[in-house]
Amino acid sequence: MRYGTVPVVHGTGGLRDTVQAFDPYSKGGLGEGTGWIFSPLSKESMLAALRVAIMTYRDHKSSWEGIMKRGMEKDSTWENAAVQYEQVFEWAFIDPPYIK
């Protein structure tokens, strides 16, 4: 995304955390998001997401450019990821899960 690539990804693991699903109706029609997320992991789901992405590229250039710009502006550095991991550990110590 840093170089303007618009992702179409399966909603799993780090990809689910990294890519924000594009919503063309948010922010008064200006849209938000950095790509498309499909699930379940199937040929049909992937093709449906690709069709929507291609249609957006072909018919809604300003939306596509917004997706590219938001992806390029997103902070995906390891420094940012490390801060988020530290927060998870802090939360786990404050409220340990599954401990009675």
ABEGO torsion letter per residue (X at the ends): XAAGBBBBBBBBEAAAAABBBBBAABGGGAEBEAEBBBOBBBAAAAAAAAAAAAAAAAABAAAAAAAAAAAAABBABAAAAAAAAAAAAAAAAABBBGBX
